[in-house]
Amino acid sequence: MLDLVPRILSPYAQKNHRVFMDRRYSSPALFRKLLSLGFLPVGTVQSYRKNLPTVFKDTKLKKGERVAKQCDEM
């Protein structure tokens, strides 16, 4: 996935397009790669993904609640 998505989106690189990702495909590594290519990634995540902040893994949410986190340029 880390190579496939940037390859598909390569014609649109460096144009500051937003890329919306489903929780199944989004990850910090992919978002960093897309940022380096000039995209603005947005998406939800699944709590068991690698390299996520602990706030996503430790927080038990009720229906309708959300947790948001920002990391440097992300």
PDB file with SEQRES, HELIX, SHEET and CRYST1 records, atoms N, CA, C and O in Angstrom:
SEQRES   1 A   74  MET LEU ASP LEU VAL PRO ARG ILE LEU SER PRO TYR ALA          
SEQRES   2 A   74  GLN LYS ASN HIS ARG VAL PHE MET ASP ARG ARG TYR SER          
SEQRES   3 A   74  SER PRO ALA LEU PHE ARG LYS LEU LEU SER LEU GLY PHE          
SEQRES   4 A   74  LEU PRO VAL GLY THR VAL GLN SER TYR ARG LYS ASN LEU          
SEQRES   5 A   74  PRO THR VAL PHE LYS ASP THR LYS LEU LYS LYS GLY GLU          
SEQRES   6 A   74  ARG VAL ALA LYS GLN CYS ASP GLU MET                          
HELIX    1 AA1 LEU A    4  LEU A    9  1                                   6    
HELIX    2 AA2 SER A   10  TYR A   12  5                                   3    
HELIX    3 AA3 PRO A   28  SER A   36  1                                   9    
HELIX    4 AA4 THR A   54  ASP A   58  1                                   5    
SHEET    1 AA1 2 ARG A  18  MET A  21  0                                        
SHEET    2 AA1 2 LEU A  40  GLY A  43  1                                        
CRYST1    1.000    1.000    1.000  90.00  90.00  90.00 P 1           1          
ATOM      1  N   MET A   1       0.830  -1.189   0.000  1.00  0.00           N  
ATOM      2  CA  MET A   1       0.000   0.000   0.000  1.00  0.00           C  
ATOM      3  C   MET A   1       0.876   1.256   0.000  1.00  0.00           C  
ATOM      4  O   MET A   1       0.523   2.273  -0.598  1.00  0.00           O  
ATOM      5  N   LEU A   2       2.003   1.170   0.668  1.00  0.00           N  
ATOM      6  CA  LEU A   2       2.885   2.326   0.789  1.00  0.00           C  
ATOM      7  C   LEU A   2       3.434   2.775  -0.562  1.00  0.00           C  
ATOM      8  O   LEU A   2       3.765   3.948  -0.731  1.00  0.00           O  
ATOM      9  N   ASP A   3       3.535   1.864  -1.521  1.00  0.00           N  
ATOM     10  CA  ASP A   3       4.013   2.218  -2.854  1.00  0.00           C  
ATOM     11  C   ASP A   3       2.884   2.356  -3.872  1.00  0.00           C  
ATOM     12  O   ASP A   3       2.992   3.131  -4.823  1.00  0.00           O  
ATOM     13  N   LEU A   4       1.818   1.616  -3.676  1.00  0.00           N  
ATOM     14  CA  LEU A   4       0.729   1.599  -4.647  1.00  0.00           C  
ATOM     15  C   LEU A   4      -0.012   2.935  -4.730  1.00  0.00           C  
ATOM     16  O   LEU A   4      -0.221   3.463  -5.822  1.00  0.00           O  
ATOM     17  N   VAL A   5      -0.404   3.474  -3.596  1.00  0.00           N  
ATOM     18  CA  VAL A   5      -1.181   4.720  -3.595  1.00  0.00           C  
ATOM     19  C   VAL A   5      -0.390   5.874  -4.223  1.00  0.00           C  
ATOM     20  O   VAL A   5      -0.933   6.560  -5.089  1.00  0.00           O  
ATOM     21  N   PRO A   6       0.866   6.123  -3.829  1.00  0.00           N  
ATOM     22  CA  PRO A   6       1.619   7.196  -4.491  1.00  0.00           C  
ATOM     23  C   PRO A   6       1.804   6.978  -5.995  1.00  0.00           C  
ATOM     24  O   PRO A   6       1.813   7.934  -6.770  1.00  0.00           O  
ATOM     25  N   ARG A   7       1.948   5.727  -6.394  1.00  0.00           N  
ATOM     26  CA  ARG A   7       2.113   5.447  -7.827  1.00  0.00           C  
ATOM     27  C   ARG A   7       0.831   5.780  -8.599  1.00  0.00           C  
ATOM     28  O   ARG A   7       0.896   6.341  -9.693  1.00  0.00           O  
ATOM     29  N   ILE A   8      -0.314   5.442  -8.044  1.00  0.00           N  
ATOM     30  CA  ILE A   8      -1.589   5.744  -8.696  1.00  0.00           C  
ATOM     31  C   ILE A   8      -1.818   7.250  -8.767  1.00  0.00           C  
ATOM     32  O   ILE A   8      -2.338   7.761  -9.759  1.00  0.00           O  
ATOM     33  N   LEU A   9      -1.428   7.951  -7.712  1.00  0.00           N  
ATOM     34  CA  LEU A   9      -1.674   9.388  -7.631  1.00  0.00           C  
ATOM     35  C   LEU A   9      -0.570  10.240  -8.250  1.00  0.00           C  
ATOM     36  O   LEU A   9      -0.680  11.466  -8.250  1.00  0.00           O  
ATOM     37  N   SER A  10       0.473   9.636  -8.768  1.00  0.00           N  
ATOM     38  CA  SER A  10       1.630  10.385  -9.258  1.00  0.00           C  
ATOM     39  C   SER A  10       1.306  11.486 -10.279  1.00  0.00           C  
ATOM     40  O   SER A  10       1.980  12.515 -10.255  1.00  0.00           O  
ATOM     41  N   PRO A  11       0.326  11.339 -11.167  1.00  0.00           N  
ATOM     42  CA  PRO A  11       0.031  12.445 -12.094  1.00  0.00           C  
ATOM     43  C   PRO A  11      -0.457  13.722 -11.395  1.00  0.00           C  
ATOM     44  O   PRO A  11      -0.432  14.806 -11.978  1.00  0.00           O  
ATOM     45  N   TYR A  12      -0.896  13.579 -10.153  1.00  0.00           N  
ATOM     46  CA  TYR A  12      -1.456  14.721  -9.425  1.00  0.00           C  
ATOM     47  C   TYR A  12      -0.512  15.252  -8.351  1.00  0.00           C  
ATOM     48  O   TYR A  12      -0.909  16.112  -7.565  1.00  0.00           O  
ATOM     49  N   ALA A  13       0.712  14.768  -8.296  1.00  0.00           N  
ATOM     50  CA  ALA A  13       1.671  15.155  -7.259  1.00  0.00           C  
ATOM     51  C   ALA A  13       2.021  16.639  -7.349  1.00  0.00           C  
ATOM     52  O   ALA A  13       1.959  17.252  -8.415  1.00  0.00           O  
ATOM     53  N   GLN A  14       2.389  17.192  -6.196  1.00  0.00           N  
ATOM     54  CA  GLN A  14       2.836  18.584  -6.046  1.00  0.00           C  
ATOM     55  C   GLN A  14       1.770  19.608  -6.445  1.00  0.00           C  
ATOM     56  O   GLN A  14       2.102  20.721  -6.855  1.00  0.00           O  
ATOM     57  N   LYS A  15       0.500  19.240  -6.327  1.00  0.00           N  
ATOM     58  CA  LYS A  15      -0.585  20.174  -6.648  1.00  0.00           C  
ATOM     59  C   LYS A  15      -1.484  20.447  -5.447  1.00  0.00           C  
ATOM     60  O   LYS A  15      -2.543  21.059  -5.589  1.00  0.00           O  
ATOM     61  N   ASN A  16      -1.059  19.988  -4.247  1.00  0.00           N  
ATOM     62  CA  ASN A  16      -1.790  20.206  -3.004  1.00  0.00           C  
ATOM     63  C   ASN A  16      -3.223  19.689  -3.037  1.00  0.00           C  
ATOM     64  O   ASN A  16      -4.120  20.308  -2.465  1.00  0.00           O  
ATOM     65  N   HIS A  17      -3.440  18.567  -3.699  1.00  0.00           N  
ATOM     66  CA  HIS A  17      -4.753  17.934  -3.683  1.00  0.00           C  
ATOM     67  C   HIS A  17      -4.955  17.223  -2.353  1.00  0.00           C  
ATOM     68  O   HIS A  17      -4.007  16.685  -1.781  1.00  0.00           O  
ATOM     69  N   ARG A  18      -6.188  17.222  -1.863  1.00  0.00           N  
ATOM     70  CA  ARG A  18      -6.511  16.447  -0.671  1.00  0.00           C  
ATOM     71  C   ARG A  18      -6.813  15.013  -1.088  1.00  0.00           C  
ATOM     72  O   ARG A  18      -7.467  14.765  -2.102  1.00  0.00           O  
ATOM     73  N   VAL A  19      -6.325  14.086  -0.290  1.00  0.00           N  
ATOM     74  CA  VAL A  19      -6.578  12.666  -0.530  1.00  0.00           C  
ATOM     75  C   VAL A  19      -7.268  12.127   0.724  1.00  0.00           C  
ATOM     76  O   VAL A  19      -6.692  12.146   1.812  1.00  0.00           O  
ATOM     77  N   PHE A  20      -8.488  11.653   0.567  1.00  0.00           N  
ATOM     78  CA  PHE A  20      -9.255  11.119   1.688  1.00  0.00           C  
ATOM     79  C   PHE A  20      -9.090   9.604   1.726  1.00  0.00           C  
ATOM     80  O   PHE A  20      -9.320   8.912   0.734  1.00  0.00           O  
ATOM     81  N   MET A  21      -8.684   9.103   2.900  1.00  0.00           N  
ATOM     82  CA  MET A  21      -8.395   7.680   3.046  1.00  0.00           C  
ATOM     83  C   MET A  21      -9.373   7.046   4.023  1.00  0.00           C  
ATOM     84  O   MET A  21      -9.748   7.647   5.031  1.00  0.00           O  
ATOM     85  N   ASP A  22      -9.773   5.840   3.712  1.00  0.00           N  
ATOM     86  CA  ASP A  22     -10.596   5.038   4.597  1.00  0.00           C  
ATOM     87  C   ASP A  22      -9.724   4.485   5.717  1.00  0.00           C  
ATOM     88  O   ASP A  22      -8.511   4.356   5.549  1.00  0.00           O  
ATOM     89  N   ARG A  23     -10.315   4.162   6.838  1.00  0.00           N  
ATOM     90  CA  ARG A  23      -9.552   3.659   7.994  1.00  0.00           C  
ATOM     91  C   ARG A  23      -8.762   2.400   7.691  1.00  0.00           C  
ATOM     92  O   ARG A  23      -7.764   2.118   8.356  1.00  0.00           O  
ATOM     93  N   ARG A  24      -9.188   1.652   6.713  1.00  0.00           N  
ATOM     94  CA  ARG A  24      -8.499   0.415   6.381  1.00  0.00           C  
ATOM     95  C   ARG A  24      -7.133   0.671   5.729  1.00  0.00           C  
ATOM     96  O   ARG A  24      -6.219  -0.142   5.869  1.00  0.00           O  
ATOM     97  N   TYR A  25      -6.995   1.781   5.028  1.00  0.00           N  
ATOM     98  CA  TYR A  25      -5.779   2.044   4.257  1.00  0.00           C  
ATOM     99  C   TYR A  25      -4.871   3.112   4.860  1.00  0.00           C  
ATOM    100  O   TYR A  25      -3.693   3.180   4.509  1.00  0.00           O  
ATOM    101  N   SER A  26      -5.380   3.929   5.740  1.00  0.00           N  
ATOM    102  CA  SER A  26      -4.565   5.028   6.255  1.00  0.00           C  
ATOM    103  C   SER A  26      -3.581   4.543   7.319  1.00  0.00           C  
ATOM    104  O   SER A  26      -3.879   3.656   8.119  1.00  0.00           O  
ATOM    105  N   SER A  27      -2.404   5.158   7.298  1.00  0.00           N  
ATOM    106  CA  SER A  27      -1.366   4.872   8.288  1.00  0.00           C  
ATOM    107  C   SER A  27      -0.433   6.080   8.341  1.00  0.00           C  
ATOM    108  O   SER A  27      -0.342   6.829   7.368  1.00  0.00           O  
ATOM    109  N   PRO A  28       0.257   6.280   9.457  1.00  0.00           N  
ATOM    110  CA  PRO A  28       1.191   7.401   9.544  1.00  0.00           C  
ATOM    111  C   PRO A  28       2.262   7.360   8.450  1.00  0.00           C  
ATOM    112  O   PRO A  28       2.623   8.403   7.905  1.00  0.00           O  
ATOM    113  N   ALA A  29       2.765   6.185   8.129  1.00  0.00           N  
ATOM    114  CA  ALA A  29       3.812   6.079   7.099  1.00  0.00           C  
ATOM    115  C   ALA A  29       3.288   6.511   5.729  1.00  0.00           C  
ATOM    116  O   ALA A  29       3.975   7.225   4.998  1.00  0.00           O  
ATOM    117  N   LEU A  30       2.090   6.087   5.385  1.00  0.00           N  
ATOM    118  CA  LEU A  30       1.512   6.474   4.098  1.00  0.00           C  
ATOM    119  C   LEU A  30       1.230   7.968   4.060  1.00  0.00           C  
ATOM    120  O   LEU A  30       1.457   8.615   3.038  1.00  0.00           O  
ATOM    121  N   PHE A  31       0.738   8.521   5.162  1.00  0.00           N  
ATOM    122  CA  PHE A  31       0.459   9.958   5.200  1.00  0.00           C  
ATOM    123  C   PHE A  31       1.745  10.773   5.046  1.00  0.00           C  
ATOM    124  O   PHE A  31       1.753  11.791   4.354  1.00  0.00           O  
ATOM    125  N   ARG A  32       2.826  10.334   5.682  1.00  0.00           N  
ATOM    126  CA  ARG A  32       4.109  11.038   5.528  1.00  0.00           C  
ATOM    127  C   ARG A  32       4.588  10.994   4.077  1.00  0.00           C  
ATOM    128  O   ARG A  32       5.087  11.988   3.548  1.00  0.00           O  
ATOM    129  N   LYS A  33       4.432   9.837   3.445  1.00  0.00           N  
ATOM    130  CA  LYS A  33       4.837   9.689   2.042  1.00  0.00           C  
ATOM    131  C   LYS A  33       4.014  10.615   1.149  1.00  0.00           C  
ATOM    132  O   LYS A  33       4.565  11.282   0.274  1.00  0.00           O  
ATOM    133  N   LEU A  34       2.712  10.659   1.362  1.00  0.00           N  
ATOM    134  CA  LEU A  34       1.846  11.531   0.564  1.00  0.00           C  
ATOM    135  C   LEU A  34       2.171  13.007   0.799  1.00  0.00           C  
ATOM    136  O   LEU A  34       2.158  13.799  -0.143  1.00  0.00           O  
ATOM    137  N   LEU A  35       2.457  13.376   2.030  1.00  0.00           N  
ATOM    138  CA  LEU A  35       2.854  14.757   2.324  1.00  0.00           C  
ATOM    139  C   LEU A  35       4.133  15.130   1.578  1.00  0.00           C  
ATOM    140  O   LEU A  35       4.251  16.242   1.062  1.00  0.00           O  
ATOM    141  N   SER A  36       5.076  14.215   1.522  1.00  0.00           N  
ATOM    142  CA  SER A  36       6.338  14.499   0.832  1.00  0.00           C  
ATOM    143  C   SER A  36       6.136  14.660  -0.675  1.00  0.00           C  
ATOM    144  O   SER A  36       6.951  15.293  -1.347  1.00  0.00           O  
ATOM    145  N   LEU A  37       5.053  14.090  -1.203  1.00  0.00           N  
ATOM    146  CA  LEU A  37       4.753  14.194  -2.631  1.00  0.00           C  
ATOM    147  C   LEU A  37       3.826  15.362  -2.958  1.00  0.00           C  
ATOM    148  O   LEU A  37       3.420  15.528  -4.108  1.00  0.00           O  
ATOM    149  N   GLY A  38       3.491  16.169  -1.956  1.00  0.00           N  
ATOM    150  CA  GLY A  38       2.680  17.358  -2.190  1.00  0.00           C  
ATOM    151  C   GLY A  38       1.180  17.146  -2.075  1.00  0.00           C  
ATOM    152  O   GLY A  38       0.403  17.965  -2.564  1.00  0.00           O  
ATOM    153  N   PHE A  39       0.759  16.056  -1.434  1.00  0.00           N  
ATOM    154  CA  PHE A  39      -0.658  15.807  -1.205  1.00  0.00           C  
ATOM    155  C   PHE A  39      -1.022  16.213   0.211  1.00  0.00           C  
ATOM    156  O   PHE A  39      -0.146  16.352   1.064  1.00  0.00           O  
ATOM    157  N   LEU A  40      -2.301  16.404   0.466  1.00  0.00           N  
ATOM    158  CA  LEU A  40      -2.803  16.715   1.794  1.00  0.00           C  
ATOM    159  C   LEU A  40      -3.712  15.567   2.236  1.00  0.00           C  
ATOM    160  O   LEU A  40      -4.915  15.611   1.982  1.00  0.00           O  
ATOM    161  N   PRO A  41      -3.160  14.538   2.895  1.00  0.00           N  
ATOM    162  CA  PRO A  41      -3.958  13.370   3.257  1.00  0.00           C  
ATOM    163  C   PRO A  41      -4.874  13.631   4.452  1.00  0.00           C  
ATOM    164  O   PRO A  41      -4.508  14.338   5.391  1.00  0.00           O  
ATOM    165  N   VAL A  42      -6.063  13.047   4.398  1.00  0.00           N  
ATOM    166  CA  VAL A  42      -7.052  13.144   5.463  1.00  0.00           C  
ATOM    167  C   VAL A  42      -7.652  11.756   5.620  1.00  0.00           C  
ATOM    168  O   VAL A  42      -7.884  11.070   4.625  1.00  0.00           O  
ATOM    169  N   GLY A  43      -7.909  11.328   6.856  1.00  0.00           N  
ATOM    170  CA  GLY A  43      -8.543  10.032   6.995  1.00  0.00           C  
ATOM    171  C   GLY A  43      -8.753   9.600   8.423  1.00  0.00           C  
ATOM    172  O   GLY A  43      -8.294  10.241   9.368  1.00  0.00           O  
ATOM    173  N   THR A  44      -9.451   8.505   8.553  1.00  0.00           N  
ATOM    174  CA  THR A  44      -9.671   7.871   9.842  1.00  0.00           C  
ATOM    175  C   THR A  44      -8.693   6.706   9.969  1.00  0.00           C  
ATOM    176  O   THR A  44      -8.118   6.261   8.975  1.00  0.00           O  
ATOM    177  N   VAL A  45      -8.508   6.217  11.189  1.00  0.00           N  
ATOM    178  CA  VAL A  45      -7.582   5.106  11.400  1.00  0.00           C  
ATOM    179  C   VAL A  45      -8.225   4.030  12.258  1.00  0.00           C  
ATOM    180  O   VAL A  45      -9.168   4.294  13.004  1.00  0.00           O  
ATOM    181  N   GLN A  46      -7.711   2.829  12.146  1.00  0.00           N  
ATOM    182  CA  GLN A  46      -8.101   1.753  13.043  1.00  0.00           C  
ATOM    183  C   GLN A  46      -7.105   1.725  14.185  1.00  0.00           C  
ATOM    184  O   GLN A  46      -5.909   1.926  13.975  1.00  0.00           O  
ATOM    185  N   SER A  47      -7.585   1.480  15.379  1.00  0.00           N  
ATOM    186  CA  SER A  47      -6.748   1.622  16.576  1.00  0.00           C  
ATOM    187  C   SER A  47      -5.586   0.641  16.645  1.00  0.00           C  
ATOM    188  O   SER A  47      -4.645   0.883  17.400  1.00  0.00           O  
ATOM    189  N   TYR A  48      -5.608  -0.441  15.901  1.00  0.00           N  
ATOM    190  CA  TYR A  48      -4.536  -1.435  15.987  1.00  0.00           C  
ATOM    191  C   TYR A  48      -3.400  -1.188  14.992  1.00  0.00           C  
ATOM    192  O   TYR A  48      -2.467  -1.988  14.929  1.00  0.00           O  
ATOM    193  N   ARG A  49      -3.451  -0.113  14.221  1.00  0.00           N  
ATOM    194  CA  ARG A  49      -2.400   0.172  13.240  1.00  0.00           C  
ATOM    195  C   ARG A  49      -1.060   0.429  13.931  1.00  0.00           C  
ATOM    196  O   ARG A  49      -1.017   0.938  15.051  1.00  0.00           O  
ATOM    197  N   LYS A  50       0.023   0.073  13.256  1.00  0.00           N  
ATOM    198  CA  LYS A  50       1.367   0.305  13.789  1.00  0.00           C  
ATOM    199  C   LYS A  50       1.667   1.801  13.814  1.00  0.00           C  
ATOM    200  O   LYS A  50       1.148   2.564  12.999  1.00  0.00           O  
ATOM    201  N   ASN A  51       2.503   2.203  14.748  1.00  0.00           N  
ATOM    202  CA  ASN A  51       3.046   3.560  14.866  1.00  0.00           C  
ATOM    203  C   ASN A  51       1.998   4.622  15.138  1.00  0.00           C  
ATOM    204  O   ASN A  51       2.235   5.795  14.849  1.00  0.00           O  
ATOM    205  N   LEU A  52       0.853   4.255  15.681  1.00  0.00           N  
ATOM    206  CA  LEU A  52      -0.137   5.250  16.071  1.00  0.00           C  
ATOM    207  C   LEU A  52       0.166   5.743  17.479  1.00  0.00           C  
ATOM    208  O   LEU A  52       0.711   4.991  18.286  1.00  0.00           O  
ATOM    209  N   PRO A  53      -0.175   6.993  17.790  1.00  0.00           N  
ATOM    210  CA  PRO A  53      -0.019   7.463  19.169  1.00  0.00           C  
ATOM    211  C   PRO A  53      -0.870   6.627  20.125  1.00  0.00           C  
ATOM    212  O   PRO A  53      -1.914   6.103  19.735  1.00  0.00           O  
ATOM    213  N   THR A  54      -0.429   6.506  21.356  1.00  0.00           N  
ATOM    214  CA  THR A  54      -1.135   5.663  22.322  1.00  0.00           C  
ATOM    215  C   THR A  54      -2.544   6.172  22.621  1.00  0.00           C  
ATOM    216  O   THR A  54      -3.391   5.397  23.063  1.00  0.00           O  
ATOM    217  N   VAL A  55      -2.809   7.447  22.391  1.00  0.00           N  
ATOM    218  CA  VAL A  55      -4.148   7.977  22.661  1.00  0.00           C  
ATOM    219  C   VAL A  55      -5.198   7.235  21.842  1.00  0.00           C  
ATOM    220  O   VAL A  55      -6.337   7.101  22.291  1.00  0.00           O  
ATOM    221  N   PHE A  56      -4.847   6.751  20.661  1.00  0.00           N  
ATOM    222  CA  PHE A  56      -5.791   6.009  19.835  1.00  0.00           C  
ATOM    223  C   PHE A  56      -6.009   4.590  20.360  1.00  0.00           C  
ATOM    224  O   PHE A  56      -7.091   4.024  20.203  1.00  0.00           O  
ATOM    225  N   LYS A  57      -4.995   4.029  20.975  1.00  0.00           N  
ATOM    226  CA  LYS A  57      -5.097   2.649  21.447  1.00  0.00           C  
ATOM    227  C   LYS A  57      -5.706   2.551  22.835  1.00  0.00           C  
ATOM    228  O   LYS A  57      -6.374   1.565  23.146  1.00  0.00           O  
ATOM    229  N   ASP A  58      -5.490   3.553  23.669  1.00  0.00           N  
ATOM    230  CA  ASP A  58      -5.910   3.487  25.065  1.00  0.00           C  
ATOM    231  C   ASP A  58      -7.282   4.091  25.335  1.00  0.00           C  
ATOM    232  O   ASP A  58      -7.854   3.847  26.397  1.00  0.00           O  
ATOM    233  N   THR A  59      -7.815   4.856  24.422  1.00  0.00           N  
ATOM    234  CA  THR A  59      -9.072   5.560  24.642  1.00  0.00           C  
ATOM    235  C   THR A  59     -10.253   4.690  24.228  1.00  0.00           C  
ATOM    236  O   THR A  59     -10.310   4.202  23.099  1.00  0.00           O  
ATOM    237  N   LYS A  60     -11.187   4.504  25.142  1.00  0.00           N  
ATOM    238  CA  LYS A  60     -12.427   3.795  24.838  1.00  0.00           C  
ATOM    239  C   LYS A  60     -13.487   4.844  24.512  1.00  0.00           C  
ATOM    240  O   LYS A  60     -13.820   5.682  25.350  1.00  0.00           O  
ATOM    241  N   LEU A  61     -14.005   4.792  23.311  1.00  0.00           N  
ATOM    242  CA  LEU A  61     -14.956   5.795  22.856  1.00  0.00           C  
ATOM    243  C   LEU A  61     -16.390   5.265  22.917  1.00  0.00           C  
ATOM    244  O   LEU A  61     -16.657   4.085  22.691  1.00  0.00           O  
ATOM    245  N   LYS A  62     -17.289   6.184  23.230  1.00  0.00           N  
ATOM    246  CA  LYS A  62     -18.711   5.867  23.160  1.00  0.00           C  
ATOM    247  C   LYS A  62     -19.205   6.254  21.779  1.00  0.00           C  
ATOM    248  O   LYS A  62     -18.508   6.940  21.031  1.00  0.00           O  
ATOM    249  N   LYS A  63     -20.387   5.822  21.448  1.00  0.00           N  
ATOM    250  CA  LYS A  63     -20.959   6.114  20.142  1.00  0.00           C  
ATOM    251  C   LYS A  63     -21.012   7.629  19.915  1.00  0.00           C  
ATOM    252  O   LYS A  63     -21.516   8.380  20.751  1.00  0.00           O  
ATOM    253  N   GLY A  64     -20.481   8.057  18.769  1.00  0.00           N  
ATOM    254  CA  GLY A  64     -20.486   9.469  18.414  1.00  0.00           C  
ATOM    255  C   GLY A  64     -19.267  10.249  18.882  1.00  0.00           C  
ATOM    256  O   GLY A  64     -19.101  11.402  18.482  1.00  0.00           O  
ATOM    257  N   GLU A  65     -18.404   9.665  19.717  1.00  0.00           N  
ATOM    258  CA  GLU A  65     -17.203  10.346  20.192  1.00  0.00           C  
ATOM    259  C   GLU A  65     -16.065  10.171  19.200  1.00  0.00           C  
ATOM    260  O   GLU A  65     -16.036   9.208  18.433  1.00  0.00           O  
ATOM    261  N   ARG A  66     -15.126  11.116  19.224  1.00  0.00           N  
ATOM    262  CA  ARG A  66     -13.961  11.062  18.337  1.00  0.00           C  
ATOM    263  C   ARG A  66     -12.713  11.482  19.090  1.00  0.00           C  
ATOM    264  O   ARG A  66     -12.780  12.194  20.092  1.00  0.00           O  
ATOM    265  N   VAL A  67     -11.593  11.035  18.598  1.00  0.00           N  
ATOM    266  CA  VAL A  67     -10.282  11.460  19.097  1.00  0.00           C  
ATOM    267  C   VAL A  67      -9.506  11.970  17.893  1.00  0.00           C  
ATOM    268  O   VAL A  67      -9.473  11.328  16.843  1.00  0.00           O  
ATOM    269  N   ALA A  68      -8.880  13.135  18.057  1.00  0.00           N  
ATOM    270  CA  ALA A  68      -8.079  13.697  16.979  1.00  0.00           C  
ATOM    271  C   ALA A  68      -6.672  13.958  17.485  1.00  0.00           C  
ATOM    272  O   ALA A  68      -6.478  14.298  18.652  1.00  0.00           O  
ATOM    273  N   LYS A  69      -5.709  13.802  16.620  1.00  0.00           N  
ATOM    274  CA  LYS A  69      -4.303  14.006  16.991  1.00  0.00           C  
ATOM    275  C   LYS A  69      -3.586  14.611  15.811  1.00  0.00           C  
ATOM    276  O   LYS A  69      -3.862  14.277  14.658  1.00  0.00           O  
ATOM    277  N   GLN A  70      -2.658  15.508  16.109  1.00  0.00           N  
ATOM    278  CA  GLN A  70      -1.854  16.136  15.059  1.00  0.00           C  
ATOM    279  C   GLN A  70      -0.382  15.943  15.395  1.00  0.00           C  
ATOM    280  O   GLN A  70       0.023  16.050  16.553  1.00  0.00           O  
ATOM    281  N   CYS A  71       0.404  15.660  14.379  1.00  0.00           N  
ATOM    282  CA  CYS A  71       1.829  15.410  14.566  1.00  0.00           C  
ATOM    283  C   CYS A  71       2.611  16.223  13.532  1.00  0.00           C  
ATOM    284  O   CYS A  71       2.545  15.942  12.335  1.00  0.00           O  
ATOM    285  N   ASP A  72       3.328  17.203  13.987  1.00  0.00           N  
ATOM    286  CA  ASP A  72       4.109  18.070  13.102  1.00  0.00           C  
ATOM    287  C   ASP A  72       3.273  18.539  11.923  1.00  0.00           C  
ATOM    288  O   ASP A  72       2.278  19.239  12.107  1.00  0.00           O  
ATOM    289  N   GLU A  73       3.664  18.162  10.721  1.00  0.00           N  
ATOM    290  CA  GLU A  73       2.944  18.607   9.538  1.00  0.00           C  
ATOM    291  C   GLU A  73       1.670  17.804   9.282  1.00  0.00           C  
ATOM    292  O   GLU A  73       0.855  18.196   8.447  1.00  0.00           O  
ATOM    293  N   MET A  74       1.488  16.689   9.985  1.00  0.00           N  
ATOM    294  CA  MET A  74       0.281  15.880   9.777  1.00  0.00           C  
ATOM    295  C   MET A  74      -0.852  16.385  10.635  1.00  0.00           C  
ATOM    296  O   MET A  74      -1.950  15.830  10.597  1.00  0.00           O  
TER     297      MET A  74                                                      
END                                                                             
